[in-house]
């Protein structure tokens, strides 16, 4: 069985090359070809020795994920549905803005956390993605977008691990993927521009601070434990006080001087003035001085199974004002891609649950756009 080189960070690729009897610098050359230039054919890697290319043809390959479908929003957001085998599929979303291009990546097929307001959680959990399957979403998107937008320079400037799944429950595969994103021989992204979002897996937050500290976003969504137990079941294991203590510990290693708290605004559930005042008290109780967090208020994107509704705009604005007046930096997320089910909490729009997924994947392949299928042929060497 040949190795998919997307599974390796640079150190792992160096070890792989040494096993082939090659010098470690060959790994740097190979890494650059794969990630900076998007090459999947060893024949294209012109500065590699012919003997090495022959070895690689026998024992290695560079394989992206098959694209089942692509949807382009009226606002320019693009959502891809990727086949990860075994009847499972995951989604990634590209969000273009004037000053950045952000890619939202999945880390699991499904999710085991089961937050009430997230459609992925209602799908259920299937499995963790491998490192190569996480990286492949970035690899495909970056090099597809360069062709699609007729660009030679890097398109994706920010990566957020906010797609399907809880990244910190797939820690061993996540960290090498982050290292590929950060490596100057790979995508060269700043630690400030790579964000891991977590619902609060406290032990893994502490490990990430030591192993690969990047920007951190925490899905808070509630101002007290009773409410958060209901919205984010993981809170029963790691309650709010324990979670906020972990956030403060993370700050000592974080590339930013604040933690972002994500807060989904749910009509009549967590959007009342008393909830905002409770959040102010929580932040102050856990503050060691100065501003250490910011809030990102997210208008809920309804889906039928949730039984929940989006808070009215005026209530979101009033909620934000209470936080801002208390000196807490607060933003209201602009909803992007909701017309293609690519907005926050909507991923798994094409994969509602594990029942019948294989049948849907087969059906959706019929509607693949021609540019996508052409790009798959080029990158997978088929």
C-alpha positions as CSV (number, residue, x, y, z in Angstrom):
1,X,0.0,0.0,0.0
2,X,1.5,3.4,-1.0
3,X,1.6,6.4,1.3
4,X,-0.4,9.5,0.7
5,X,2.2,12.3,1.2
6,X,-0.6,14.7,2.3
7,X,-0.6,12.8,5.5
8,X,2.9,14.1,6.5
9,X,4.1,17.3,8.0
10,X,7.6,18.3,7.0
11,X,9.2,16.3,9.8
12,X,7.2,13.3,9.0
13,X,8.1,13.7,5.3
14,X,11.8,14.0,6.2
15,X,11.6,10.6,8.1
16,X,9.8,9.1,5.1
17,X,12.6,10.3,2.7
18,X,15.3,9.0,5.1
19,X,13.7,5.5,4.9
20,X,14.1,5.7,1.2
21,X,17.8,6.4,1.6
22,X,17.4,10.1,0.7
23,X,18.8,13.2,2.4
24,X,16.4,15.3,4.5
25,X,16.7,18.3,2.2
26,X,14.8,16.2,-0.4
27,X,11.8,16.4,1.9
28,X,11.8,20.2,1.7
29,X,11.9,20.1,-2.1
30,X,9.0,17.5,-2.1
31,X,7.0,19.5,0.4
32,X,7.3,22.7,-1.6
33,X,6.2,20.9,-4.8
34,X,3.1,19.4,-3.1
35,X,1.9,22.4,-1.1
36,X,3.3,25.5,-2.7
37,X,2.9,24.4,-6.3
38,X,0.0,21.9,-6.0
39,X,1.8,19.2,-7.8
40,X,0.5,15.6,-7.6
41,X,2.5,14.0,-10.3
42,X,6.1,13.2,-9.4
43,X,7.0,13.7,-13.1
44,X,6.3,17.4,-12.6
45,X,8.8,17.7,-9.8
46,X,11.6,18.6,-12.1
47,X,14.4,19.3,-9.5
48,X,14.0,15.9,-7.8
49,X,16.5,13.3,-8.8
50,X,15.2,10.8,-11.3
51,X,16.1,8.0,-9.0
52,X,14.0,9.5,-6.2
53,X,11.0,10.1,-8.5
54,X,11.2,6.4,-9.5
55,X,11.2,5.4,-5.8
56,X,8.2,7.7,-5.1
57,X,6.2,6.2,-8.0
58,X,6.4,2.8,-6.3
59,X,5.7,3.7,-2.7
60,X,3.9,7.0,-2.6
61,X,1.2,9.2,-4.1
62,X,-0.4,12.6,-3.6
63,X,-4.2,12.2,-3.6
64,X,-6.8,14.8,-2.9
65,X,-10.4,14.0,-1.9
66,X,-12.9,13.5,-4.5
67,X,-15.3,16.4,-4.9
68,X,-19.0,15.4,-4.9
69,X,-20.5,18.8,-5.4
70,X,-19.7,22.5,-5.4
71,X,-22.0,25.3,-4.6
72,X,-21.4,29.0,-5.2
73,X,-23.3,31.6,-3.1
74,X,-24.6,34.9,-4.4
75,X,-22.0,36.5,-2.1
76,X,-19.1,34.6,-3.6
77,X,-18.9,32.0,-0.8
78,X,-18.0,28.5,-2.2
79,X,-18.9,25.2,-0.5
80,X,-17.5,21.9,-1.4
81,X,-18.7,18.5,-0.4
82,X,-15.8,15.9,-0.3
83,X,-16.1,12.2,-0.4
84,X,-14.0,10.6,2.4
85,X,-15.0,7.0,1.7
86,X,-17.2,4.5,3.4
87,X,-20.4,6.5,2.7
88,X,-19.0,9.5,4.6
89,X,-18.7,13.1,3.3
90,X,-17.4,16.3,4.8
91,X,-17.7,20.0,3.8
92,X,-15.4,22.9,3.5
93,X,-16.3,26.5,2.8
94,X,-14.3,29.4,1.2
95,X,-15.3,32.9,2.3
96,X,-13.8,35.7,0.2
97,X,-13.5,39.2,1.7
98,X,-11.7,42.3,0.5
99,X,-8.7,41.9,2.8
100,X,-8.6,38.1,3.2
101,X,-9.7,34.7,2.0
102,X,-10.8,32.4,4.7
103,X,-11.2,28.6,4.4
104,X,-13.4,26.8,6.9
105,X,-12.2,23.2,7.2
106,X,-13.7,20.0,8.7
107,X,-11.9,17.7,11.1
108,X,-14.4,14.9,11.5
109,X,-17.1,13.1,9.5
110,X,-20.0,14.2,11.7
111,X,-19.6,15.3,15.3
112,X,-20.1,13.6,18.7
113,X,-20.6,16.7,20.8
114,X,-24.2,17.2,19.7
115,X,-24.8,20.9,20.3
116,X,-28.5,21.6,19.9
117,X,-28.0,24.5,17.4
118,X,-25.6,22.7,15.0
119,X,-26.8,20.7,12.1
120,X,-23.6,18.6,12.0
121,X,-24.3,17.4,15.5
122,X,-27.7,16.1,14.4
123,X,-26.0,14.1,11.7
124,X,-24.2,12.0,14.3
125,X,-20.6,10.9,14.4
126,X,-18.9,8.6,12.0
127,X,-15.1,8.9,12.3
128,X,-12.1,11.2,12.7
129,X,-10.4,12.5,9.6
130,X,-6.8,11.6,8.9
131,X,-4.2,14.3,8.7
132,X,-4.1,14.0,4.9
133,X,-7.9,14.4,4.7
134,X,-7.8,17.6,6.7
135,X,-4.9,19.0,4.7
136,X,-6.5,17.9,1.4
137,X,-9.3,20.3,1.9
138,X,-6.8,23.2,2.0
139,X,-4.6,21.7,-0.8
140,X,-7.6,21.3,-3.1
141,X,-9.2,24.7,-2.3
142,X,-6.0,26.7,-2.6
143,X,-4.9,25.3,-6.0
144,X,-8.4,25.2,-7.4
145,X,-9.0,28.8,-6.5
146,X,-5.7,29.9,-8.1
147,X,-7.0,28.5,-11.4
148,X,-10.5,29.6,-10.9
149,X,-9.6,33.2,-10.0
150,X,-6.6,33.3,-12.4
151,X,-4.2,34.0,-9.6
152,X,-0.5,33.1,-9.2
153,X,-0.2,34.2,-5.6
154,X,-1.8,32.7,-2.5
155,X,-5.6,33.0,-2.3
156,X,-6.3,31.6,1.2
157,X,-4.9,33.8,3.9
158,X,-6.8,32.4,6.9
159,X,-7.9,28.9,8.0
160,X,-10.5,28.2,10.6
161,X,-11.1,24.7,12.0
162,X,-14.8,25.5,12.3
163,X,-16.2,23.0,9.9
164,X,-17.7,19.6,10.7
165,X,-16.5,18.0,13.9
166,X,-14.8,18.9,17.2
167,X,-11.1,19.4,16.2
168,X,-9.7,18.7,19.7
169,X,-11.4,15.3,19.7
170,X,-9.2,14.4,16.8
171,X,-6.0,15.8,18.3
172,X,-3.4,13.4,17.0
173,X,-4.4,14.0,13.4
174,X,-5.1,17.7,13.8
175,X,-1.7,18.9,15.0
176,X,0.4,17.6,12.1
177,X,-2.2,19.3,9.8
178,X,-1.8,22.6,11.6
179,X,2.0,22.3,11.2
180,X,1.6,21.9,7.4
181,X,-0.5,25.0,7.3
182,X,2.1,27.0,9.4
183,X,5.2,25.7,7.7
184,X,7.0,28.3,5.5
185,X,7.7,25.5,3.0
186,X,4.0,24.7,3.0
187,X,1.3,27.3,3.2
188,X,3.2,29.8,5.4
189,X,0.2,30.9,7.4
190,X,0.7,33.0,10.5
191,X,-0.3,31.4,13.8
192,X,-2.6,34.4,14.2
193,X,-4.4,33.4,11.0
194,X,-5.0,29.8,11.8
195,X,-7.9,29.3,14.3
196,X,-9.0,26.2,16.1
197,X,-12.6,26.3,17.4
198,X,-13.5,24.1,20.3
199,X,-16.6,23.4,22.3
200,X,-14.3,23.1,25.4
201,X,-12.2,20.0,25.5
202,X,-10.1,21.3,28.4
203,X,-7.3,18.8,28.5
204,X,-6.6,19.1,24.8
205,X,-6.7,22.9,25.0
206,X,-3.8,22.6,27.5
207,X,-1.9,20.3,25.1
208,X,-2.5,22.5,22.1
209,X,-1.0,25.4,24.0
210,X,2.2,23.4,24.4
211,X,2.3,21.6,21.1
212,X,1.1,24.0,18.5
213,X,-0.5,27.2,19.8
214,X,-2.6,28.9,17.2
215,X,-5.6,31.3,17.6
216,X,-8.3,29.8,19.7
217,X,-12.1,30.3,19.5
218,X,-14.3,28.7,22.1
219,X,-18.0,27.9,21.5
220,X,-19.5,29.3,24.6
221,X,-23.2,30.0,23.7
222,X,-24.4,30.3,27.2
223,X,-23.9,32.4,30.3
224,X,-24.5,29.7,33.0
225,X,-23.9,26.0,33.4
226,X,-27.6,25.1,33.5
227,X,-28.2,26.6,30.1
228,X,-24.9,25.4,28.6
229,X,-25.5,21.9,29.8
230,X,-28.6,21.9,27.6
231,X,-27.0,23.6,24.6
232,X,-23.5,22.1,24.7
233,X,-23.6,18.7,26.3
234,X,-19.8,18.7,26.8
235,X,-20.3,21.3,29.5
236,X,-21.4,18.6,31.8
237,X,-17.8,17.3,31.7
238,X,-16.0,20.6,31.6
239,X,-18.2,23.3,33.1
240,X,-17.8,27.0,32.4
241,X,-15.5,27.9,35.3
242,X,-13.1,25.1,34.3
243,X,-13.3,26.1,30.7
244,X,-12.5,29.8,31.4
245,X,-9.6,28.8,33.6
246,X,-8.2,26.8,30.6
247,X,-8.7,29.8,28.3
248,X,-6.6,31.9,30.7
249,X,-3.9,29.3,30.7
250,X,-3.9,29.2,26.9
251,X,-3.4,32.9,26.7
252,X,0.2,32.5,28.0
253,X,1.1,30.7,24.8
254,X,-1.4,32.1,22.3
255,X,-0.3,34.2,19.3
256,X,-3.1,36.6,20.1
257,X,-3.7,38.4,23.4
258,X,-7.3,37.3,23.5
259,X,-9.6,34.3,23.2
260,X,-12.6,34.6,20.9
261,X,-15.9,33.4,22.4
262,X,-18.5,32.3,19.8
263,X,-22.1,32.9,21.0
264,X,-25.0,31.7,18.8
265,X,-28.0,33.9,19.3
266,X,-31.1,31.8,19.9
267,X,-34.5,33.5,20.2
268,X,-35.8,33.4,23.8
269,X,-33.1,30.9,24.9
270,X,-29.8,32.7,25.5
271,X,-30.4,36.2,24.2
272,X,-32.0,38.1,27.1
273,X,-30.3,41.1,28.8
274,X,-29.7,39.1,32.0
275,X,-27.7,36.6,29.9
276,X,-25.5,39.4,28.7
277,X,-25.0,40.8,32.2
278,X,-24.1,37.2,33.4
279,X,-21.4,37.1,30.7
280,X,-20.0,40.4,31.8
281,X,-19.7,39.1,35.4
282,X,-18.1,35.8,34.1
283,X,-15.5,37.7,32.1
284,X,-14.7,40.0,35.1
285,X,-14.4,37.1,37.5
286,X,-11.9,35.4,35.3
287,X,-9.9,38.5,34.3
288,X,-6.4,39.0,35.5
289,X,-6.4,42.5,34.3
290,X,-7.0,44.0,30.8
291,X,-9.1,42.7,27.9
292,X,-8.5,39.0,27.5
293,X,-11.4,38.0,25.3
294,X,-13.8,39.1,22.6
295,X,-17.3,38.0,21.8
296,X,-18.5,37.0,18.3
297,X,-22.3,37.0,18.3
298,X,-23.6,34.6,15.6
299,X,-27.1,34.9,14.2
300,X,-28.5,31.4,14.3
301,X,-29.1,29.7,11.0
302,X,-32.3,27.7,11.6
303,X,-32.8,24.1,10.5
304,X,-36.0,22.1,11.1
305,X,-34.5,19.5,13.5
306,X,-33.3,22.1,16.0
307,X,-36.7,23.5,17.1
308,X,-34.8,26.8,17.5
309,X,-35.2,30.3,16.0
310,X,-32.8,33.2,15.3
311,X,-32.9,36.1,17.7
312,X,-34.4,39.3,16.2
313,X,-31.7,41.7,14.9
314,X,-32.7,44.4,17.4
315,X,-32.2,42.0,20.3
316,X,-28.8,40.9,19.0
317,X,-27.8,44.6,18.8
318,X,-29.0,45.3,22.3
319,X,-27.1,42.2,23.6
320,X,-24.0,43.4,21.9
321,X,-24.4,46.9,23.4
322,X,-24.4,45.5,26.9
323,X,-21.1,43.7,26.3
324,X,-19.5,46.6,24.5
325,X,-20.6,49.1,27.2
326,X,-18.8,46.8,29.8
327,X,-15.6,47.2,27.8
328,X,-15.7,43.8,26.1
329,X,-14.9,43.8,22.4
330,X,-18.0,42.5,20.6
331,X,-18.7,41.8,17.0
332,X,-21.8,40.5,15.2
333,X,-20.9,37.9,12.6
334,X,-22.1,38.7,9.1
335,X,-24.0,35.7,7.8
336,X,-22.3,34.4,4.6
337,X,-23.3,31.6,2.3
338,X,-26.7,30.8,4.0
339,X,-28.3,30.4,0.6
340,X,-26.1,27.4,0.0
341,X,-26.3,26.1,3.6
342,X,-22.7,27.1,4.1
343,X,-23.3,29.5,7.0
344,X,-22.2,28.8,10.6
345,X,-23.9,25.8,12.0
346,X,-25.3,24.7,8.7
347,X,-22.6,22.4,7.5
348,X,-23.8,18.9,6.7
349,X,-26.6,20.5,4.7
350,X,-25.9,17.8,2.0
351,X,-25.3,15.0,4.6
352,X,-28.2,15.2,7.0
353,X,-27.5,11.9,8.8
354,X,-25.6,8.7,8.2
355,X,-28.7,6.9,6.9
356,X,-28.6,6.8,3.1
357,X,-25.4,8.8,2.8
358,X,-23.9,6.5,0.2
359,X,-27.0,6.8,-1.9
360,X,-26.9,10.6,-1.8
361,X,-23.2,10.7,-2.6
362,X,-23.8,8.5,-5.7
363,X,-26.7,10.7,-6.8
364,X,-24.9,14.0,-6.2
365,X,-21.9,12.9,-8.3
366,X,-24.2,13.2,-11.3
367,X,-24.4,17.0,-10.7
368,X,-20.7,17.7,-10.3
369,X,-19.7,20.8,-12.2
370,X,-17.4,20.3,-15.2
371,X,-14.5,22.5,-13.9
372,X,-14.4,20.5,-10.6
373,X,-14.3,17.1,-12.4
374,X,-11.6,18.4,-14.7
375,X,-9.5,19.6,-11.7
376,X,-9.9,16.3,-10.0
377,X,-8.5,14.5,-13.0
378,X,-5.5,16.8,-13.1
379,X,-4.7,16.6,-9.3
380,X,-5.4,12.9,-8.9
381,X,-3.5,11.8,-12.0
382,X,-6.5,9.9,-13.4
